[in-house]
């Protein structure tokens, strides 16, 4: 995706808001510094969905994994730079 990202996150302590504030804030600072920009990078607040059923989690996982392919951004999922599917499936080690 060129203008947003998707995350599937499990929070044990119910601290998603603080984590997202830190993630987006630090990313914005680094991006702006790198590109000599100032101001907001993301428009609006993040959107969160509480997933209570495993079947819905599977549906969301498929959506996130297949999104670059369906958006015609890559010809194959292996070409997606930010893919996590192989590490999720235990096919390669997760990034450090």
Chimera marker file (.cmm) of the C-alpha trace (Angstrom):
<marker_set name="trace">
<marker id="1" x="0.000" y="0.000" z="0.000" r="1" g="1" b="0" radius="0.5"/>
<marker id="2" x="1.358" y="3.404" z="-0.850" r="1" g="1" b="0" radius="0.5"/>
<marker id="3" x="-0.700" y="5.539" z="1.515" r="1" g="1" b="0" radius="0.5"/>
<marker id="4" x="-1.441" y="3.305" z="4.520" r="1" g="1" b="0" radius="0.5"/>
<marker id="5" x="-0.465" y="0.096" z="6.230" r="1" g="1" b="0" radius="0.5"/>
<marker id="6" x="-2.185" y="-2.837" z="7.905" r="1" g="1" b="0" radius="0.5"/>
<marker id="7" x="-1.233" y="-4.453" z="11.197" r="1" g="1" b="0" radius="0.5"/>
<marker id="8" x="-2.686" y="-7.426" z="13.002" r="1" g="1" b="0" radius="0.5"/>
<marker id="9" x="-1.691" y="-6.905" z="16.624" r="1" g="1" b="0" radius="0.5"/>
<marker id="10" x="-2.465" y="-8.690" z="19.858" r="1" g="1" b="0" radius="0.5"/>
<marker id="11" x="-2.268" y="-6.500" z="22.947" r="1" g="1" b="0" radius="0.5"/>
<marker id="12" x="-2.240" y="-8.200" z="26.313" r="1" g="1" b="0" radius="0.5"/>
<marker id="13" x="-2.493" y="-5.046" z="28.416" r="1" g="1" b="0" radius="0.5"/>
<marker id="14" x="-4.989" y="-3.108" z="26.301" r="1" g="1" b="0" radius="0.5"/>
<marker id="15" x="-2.336" y="-0.533" z="25.402" r="1" g="1" b="0" radius="0.5"/>
<marker id="16" x="-2.929" y="-0.296" z="21.656" r="1" g="1" b="0" radius="0.5"/>
<marker id="17" x="-3.486" y="3.460" z="21.699" r="1" g="1" b="0" radius="0.5"/>
<marker id="18" x="-0.116" y="4.211" z="23.292" r="1" g="1" b="0" radius="0.5"/>
<marker id="19" x="1.681" y="1.766" z="21.036" r="1" g="1" b="0" radius="0.5"/>
<marker id="20" x="0.151" y="3.226" z="17.882" r="1" g="1" b="0" radius="0.5"/>
<marker id="21" x="0.937" y="6.763" z="19.024" r="1" g="1" b="0" radius="0.5"/>
<marker id="22" x="4.561" y="5.764" z="19.531" r="1" g="1" b="0" radius="0.5"/>
<marker id="23" x="4.815" y="3.801" z="16.263" r="1" g="1" b="0" radius="0.5"/>
<marker id="24" x="3.287" y="6.520" z="14.095" r="1" g="1" b="0" radius="0.5"/>
<marker id="25" x="5.077" y="9.323" z="15.948" r="1" g="1" b="0" radius="0.5"/>
<marker id="26" x="8.536" y="7.791" z="15.681" r="1" g="1" b="0" radius="0.5"/>
<marker id="27" x="8.015" y="6.795" z="12.054" r="1" g="1" b="0" radius="0.5"/>
<marker id="28" x="6.822" y="10.293" z="11.164" r="1" g="1" b="0" radius="0.5"/>
<marker id="29" x="9.816" y="11.908" z="12.881" r="1" g="1" b="0" radius="0.5"/>
<marker id="30" x="12.283" y="9.656" z="11.075" r="1" g="1" b="0" radius="0.5"/>
<marker id="31" x="10.558" y="10.038" z="7.700" r="1" g="1" b="0" radius="0.5"/>
<marker id="32" x="10.408" y="13.827" z="8.030" r="1" g="1" b="0" radius="0.5"/>
<marker id="33" x="14.054" y="14.031" z="9.085" r="1" g="1" b="0" radius="0.5"/>
<marker id="34" x="15.141" y="11.795" z="6.211" r="1" g="1" b="0" radius="0.5"/>
<marker id="35" x="13.184" y="13.794" z="3.614" r="1" g="1" b="0" radius="0.5"/>
<marker id="36" x="13.618" y="17.285" z="5.167" r="1" g="1" b="0" radius="0.5"/>
<marker id="37" x="9.888" y="17.635" z="5.818" r="1" g="1" b="0" radius="0.5"/>
<marker id="38" x="7.775" y="18.826" z="8.731" r="1" g="1" b="0" radius="0.5"/>
<marker id="39" x="4.251" y="18.131" z="9.900" r="1" g="1" b="0" radius="0.5"/>
<marker id="40" x="1.862" y="15.222" z="9.910" r="1" g="1" b="0" radius="0.5"/>
<marker id="41" x="2.489" y="12.190" z="7.774" r="1" g="1" b="0" radius="0.5"/>
<marker id="42" x="-0.674" y="10.237" z="8.555" r="1" g="1" b="0" radius="0.5"/>
<marker id="43" x="-4.139" y="11.654" z="8.095" r="1" g="1" b="0" radius="0.5"/>
<marker id="44" x="-6.363" y="11.067" z="11.054" r="1" g="1" b="0" radius="0.5"/>
<marker id="45" x="-6.346" y="8.478" z="13.785" r="1" g="1" b="0" radius="0.5"/>
<marker id="46" x="-5.706" y="4.802" z="13.235" r="1" g="1" b="0" radius="0.5"/>
<marker id="47" x="-8.637" y="2.418" z="12.907" r="1" g="1" b="0" radius="0.5"/>
<marker id="48" x="-8.864" y="-0.602" z="15.192" r="1" g="1" b="0" radius="0.5"/>
<marker id="49" x="-11.146" y="-3.622" z="15.158" r="1" g="1" b="0" radius="0.5"/>
<marker id="50" x="-11.546" y="-5.990" z="18.090" r="1" g="1" b="0" radius="0.5"/>
<marker id="51" x="-11.303" y="-9.549" z="16.799" r="1" g="1" b="0" radius="0.5"/>
<marker id="52" x="-13.035" y="-12.043" z="19.052" r="1" g="1" b="0" radius="0.5"/>
<marker id="53" x="-13.505" y="-15.014" z="16.729" r="1" g="1" b="0" radius="0.5"/>
<marker id="54" x="-10.730" y="-17.054" z="15.195" r="1" g="1" b="0" radius="0.5"/>
<marker id="55" x="-12.588" y="-17.314" z="11.882" r="1" g="1" b="0" radius="0.5"/>
<marker id="56" x="-12.622" y="-13.515" z="11.579" r="1" g="1" b="0" radius="0.5"/>
<marker id="57" x="-8.917" y="-13.388" z="12.441" r="1" g="1" b="0" radius="0.5"/>
<marker id="58" x="-8.240" y="-15.793" z="9.574" r="1" g="1" b="0" radius="0.5"/>
<marker id="59" x="-10.333" y="-13.616" z="7.231" r="1" g="1" b="0" radius="0.5"/>
<marker id="60" x="-8.418" y="-10.479" z="8.265" r="1" g="1" b="0" radius="0.5"/>
<marker id="61" x="-5.083" y="-12.254" z="7.871" r="1" g="1" b="0" radius="0.5"/>
<marker id="62" x="-5.998" y="-13.282" z="4.332" r="1" g="1" b="0" radius="0.5"/>
<marker id="63" x="-7.077" y="-9.719" z="3.547" r="1" g="1" b="0" radius="0.5"/>
<marker id="64" x="-3.799" y="-8.230" z="4.780" r="1" g="1" b="0" radius="0.5"/>
<marker id="65" x="-1.596" y="-10.845" z="3.116" r="1" g="1" b="0" radius="0.5"/>
<marker id="66" x="-3.391" y="-10.705" z="-0.252" r="1" g="1" b="0" radius="0.5"/>
<marker id="67" x="-3.953" y="-6.931" z="-0.355" r="1" g="1" b="0" radius="0.5"/>
<marker id="68" x="-0.807" y="-6.030" z="-2.397" r="1" g="1" b="0" radius="0.5"/>
<marker id="69" x="-1.646" y="-8.729" z="-4.940" r="1" g="1" b="0" radius="0.5"/>
<marker id="70" x="-5.272" y="-7.646" z="-5.280" r="1" g="1" b="0" radius="0.5"/>
<marker id="71" x="-4.176" y="-4.011" z="-5.612" r="1" g="1" b="0" radius="0.5"/>
<marker id="72" x="-1.915" y="-5.037" z="-8.538" r="1" g="1" b="0" radius="0.5"/>
<marker id="73" x="1.159" y="-3.762" z="-6.734" r="1" g="1" b="0" radius="0.5"/>
<marker id="74" x="3.020" y="-7.051" z="-7.277" r="1" g="1" b="0" radius="0.5"/>
<marker id="75" x="2.669" y="-10.016" z="-9.599" r="1" g="1" b="0" radius="0.5"/>
<marker id="76" x="3.461" y="-12.490" z="-6.833" r="1" g="1" b="0" radius="0.5"/>
<marker id="77" x="3.271" y="-12.281" z="-3.046" r="1" g="1" b="0" radius="0.5"/>
<marker id="78" x="6.955" y="-13.203" z="-2.905" r="1" g="1" b="0" radius="0.5"/>
<marker id="79" x="7.663" y="-9.841" z="-4.568" r="1" g="1" b="0" radius="0.5"/>
<marker id="80" x="6.041" y="-7.830" z="-1.754" r="1" g="1" b="0" radius="0.5"/>
<marker id="81" x="8.902" y="-6.237" z="0.162" r="1" g="1" b="0" radius="0.5"/>
<marker id="82" x="7.076" y="-6.088" z="3.494" r="1" g="1" b="0" radius="0.5"/>
<marker id="83" x="5.582" y="-9.554" z="3.448" r="1" g="1" b="0" radius="0.5"/>
<marker id="84" x="5.370" y="-11.483" z="6.693" r="1" g="1" b="0" radius="0.5"/>
<marker id="85" x="3.587" y="-14.607" z="5.514" r="1" g="1" b="0" radius="0.5"/>
<marker id="86" x="6.682" y="-16.880" z="5.421" r="1" g="1" b="0" radius="0.5"/>
<marker id="87" x="7.615" y="-16.041" z="9.010" r="1" g="1" b="0" radius="0.5"/>
<marker id="88" x="3.997" y="-16.434" z="10.162" r="1" g="1" b="0" radius="0.5"/>
<marker id="89" x="3.940" y="-19.903" z="8.624" r="1" g="1" b="0" radius="0.5"/>
<marker id="90" x="7.355" y="-20.801" z="10.076" r="1" g="1" b="0" radius="0.5"/>
<marker id="91" x="9.001" y="-20.952" z="6.651" r="1" g="1" b="0" radius="0.5"/>
<marker id="92" x="11.651" y="-18.360" z="7.508" r="1" g="1" b="0" radius="0.5"/>
<marker id="93" x="12.844" y="-16.626" z="10.636" r="1" g="1" b="0" radius="0.5"/>
<marker id="94" x="11.007" y="-13.439" z="11.623" r="1" g="1" b="0" radius="0.5"/>
<marker id="95" x="12.927" y="-10.184" z="11.147" r="1" g="1" b="0" radius="0.5"/>
<marker id="96" x="15.136" y="-9.107" z="14.084" r="1" g="1" b="0" radius="0.5"/>
<link id1="1" id2="2" r="1" g="1" b="0" radius="0.2"/>
<link id1="2" id2="3" r="1" g="1" b="0" radius="0.2"/>
<link id1="3" id2="4" r="1" g="1" b="0" radius="0.2"/>
<link id1="4" id2="5" r="1" g="1" b="0" radius="0.2"/>
<link id1="5" id2="6" r="1" g="1" b="0" radius="0.2"/>
<link id1="6" id2="7" r="1" g="1" b="0" radius="0.2"/>
<link id1="7" id2="8" r="1" g="1" b="0" radius="0.2"/>
<link id1="8" id2="9" r="1" g="1" b="0" radius="0.2"/>
<link id1="9" id2="10" r="1" g="1" b="0" radius="0.2"/>
<link id1="10" id2="11" r="1" g="1" b="0" radius="0.2"/>
<link id1="11" id2="12" r="1" g="1" b="0" radius="0.2"/>
<link id1="12" id2="13" r="1" g="1" b="0" radius="0.2"/>
<link id1="13" id2="14" r="1" g="1" b="0" radius="0.2"/>
<link id1="14" id2="15" r="1" g="1" b="0" radius="0.2"/>
<link id1="15" id2="16" r="1" g="1" b="0" radius="0.2"/>
<link id1="16" id2="17" r="1" g="1" b="0" radius="0.2"/>
<link id1="17" id2="18" r="1" g="1" b="0" radius="0.2"/>
<link id1="18" id2="19" r="1" g="1" b="0" radius="0.2"/>
<link id1="19" id2="20" r="1" g="1" b="0" radius="0.2"/>
<link id1="20" id2="21" r="1" g="1" b="0" radius="0.2"/>
<link id1="21" id2="22" r="1" g="1" b="0" radius="0.2"/>
<link id1="22" id2="23" r="1" g="1" b="0" radius="0.2"/>
<link id1="23" id2="24" r="1" g="1" b="0" radius="0.2"/>
<link id1="24" id2="25" r="1" g="1" b="0" radius="0.2"/>
<link id1="25" id2="26" r="1" g="1" b="0" radius="0.2"/>
<link id1="26" id2="27" r="1" g="1" b="0" radius="0.2"/>
<link id1="27" id2="28" r="1" g="1" b="0" radius="0.2"/>
<link id1="28" id2="29" r="1" g="1" b="0" radius="0.2"/>
<link id1="29" id2="30" r="1" g="1" b="0" radius="0.2"/>
<link id1="30" id2="31" r="1" g="1" b="0" radius="0.2"/>
<link id1="31" id2="32" r="1" g="1" b="0" radius="0.2"/>
<link id1="32" id2="33" r="1" g="1" b="0" radius="0.2"/>
<link id1="33" id2="34" r="1" g="1" b="0" radius="0.2"/>
<link id1="34" id2="35" r="1" g="1" b="0" radius="0.2"/>
<link id1="35" id2="36" r="1" g="1" b="0" radius="0.2"/>
<link id1="36" id2="37" r="1" g="1" b="0" radius="0.2"/>
<link id1="37" id2="38" r="1" g="1" b="0" radius="0.2"/>
<link id1="38" id2="39" r="1" g="1" b="0" radius="0.2"/>
<link id1="39" id2="40" r="1" g="1" b="0" radius="0.2"/>
<link id1="40" id2="41" r="1" g="1" b="0" radius="0.2"/>
<link id1="41" id2="42" r="1" g="1" b="0" radius="0.2"/>
<link id1="42" id2="43" r="1" g="1" b="0" radius="0.2"/>
<link id1="43" id2="44" r="1" g="1" b="0" radius="0.2"/>
<link id1="44" id2="45" r="1" g="1" b="0" radius="0.2"/>
<link id1="45" id2="46" r="1" g="1" b="0" radius="0.2"/>
<link id1="46" id2="47" r="1" g="1" b="0" radius="0.2"/>
<link id1="47" id2="48" r="1" g="1" b="0" radius="0.2"/>
<link id1="48" id2="49" r="1" g="1" b="0" radius="0.2"/>
<link id1="49" id2="50" r="1" g="1" b="0" radius="0.2"/>
<link id1="50" id2="51" r="1" g="1" b="0" radius="0.2"/>
<link id1="51" id2="52" r="1" g="1" b="0" radius="0.2"/>
<link id1="52" id2="53" r="1" g="1" b="0" radius="0.2"/>
<link id1="53" id2="54" r="1" g="1" b="0" radius="0.2"/>
<link id1="54" id2="55" r="1" g="1" b="0" radius="0.2"/>
<link id1="55" id2="56" r="1" g="1" b="0" radius="0.2"/>
<link id1="56" id2="57" r="1" g="1" b="0" radius="0.2"/>
<link id1="57" id2="58" r="1" g="1" b="0" radius="0.2"/>
<link id1="58" id2="59" r="1" g="1" b="0" radius="0.2"/>
<link id1="59" id2="60" r="1" g="1" b="0" radius="0.2"/>
<link id1="60" id2="61" r="1" g="1" b="0" radius="0.2"/>
<link id1="61" id2="62" r="1" g="1" b="0" radius="0.2"/>
<link id1="62" id2="63" r="1" g="1" b="0" radius="0.2"/>
<link id1="63" id2="64" r="1" g="1" b="0" radius="0.2"/>
<link id1="64" id2="65" r="1" g="1" b="0" radius="0.2"/>
<link id1="65" id2="66" r="1" g="1" b="0" radius="0.2"/>
<link id1="66" id2="67" r="1" g="1" b="0" radius="0.2"/>
<link id1="67" id2="68" r="1" g="1" b="0" radius="0.2"/>
<link id1="68" id2="69" r="1" g="1" b="0" radius="0.2"/>
<link id1="69" id2="70" r="1" g="1" b="0" radius="0.2"/>
<link id1="70" id2="71" r="1" g="1" b="0" radius="0.2"/>
<link id1="71" id2="72" r="1" g="1" b="0" radius="0.2"/>
<link id1="72" id2="73" r="1" g="1" b="0" radius="0.2"/>
<link id1="73" id2="74" r="1" g="1" b="0" radius="0.2"/>
<link id1="74" id2="75" r="1" g="1" b="0" radius="0.2"/>
<link id1="75" id2="76" r="1" g="1" b="0" radius="0.2"/>
<link id1="76" id2="77" r="1" g="1" b="0" radius="0.2"/>
<link id1="77" id2="78" r="1" g="1" b="0" radius="0.2"/>
<link id1="78" id2="79" r="1" g="1" b="0" radius="0.2"/>
<link id1="79" id2="80" r="1" g="1" b="0" radius="0.2"/>
<link id1="80" id2="81" r="1" g="1" b="0" radius="0.2"/>
<link id1="81" id2="82" r="1" g="1" b="0" radius="0.2"/>
<link id1="82" id2="83" r="1" g="1" b="0" radius="0.2"/>
<link id1="83" id2="84" r="1" g="1" b="0" radius="0.2"/>
<link id1="84" id2="85" r="1" g="1" b="0" radius="0.2"/>
<link id1="85" id2="86" r="1" g="1" b="0" radius="0.2"/>
<link id1="86" id2="87" r="1" g="1" b="0" radius="0.2"/>
<link id1="87" id2="88" r="1" g="1" b="0" radius="0.2"/>
<link id1="88" id2="89" r="1" g="1" b="0" radius="0.2"/>
<link id1="89" id2="90" r="1" g="1" b="0" radius="0.2"/>
<link id1="90" id2="91" r="1" g="1" b="0" radius="0.2"/>
<link id1="91" id2="92" r="1" g="1" b="0" radius="0.2"/>
<link id1="92" id2="93" r="1" g="1" b="0" radius="0.2"/>
<link id1="93" id2="94" r="1" g="1" b="0" radius="0.2"/>
<link id1="94" id2="95" r="1" g="1" b="0" radius="0.2"/>
<link id1="95" id2="96" r="1" g="1" b="0" radius="0.2"/>
</marker_set>
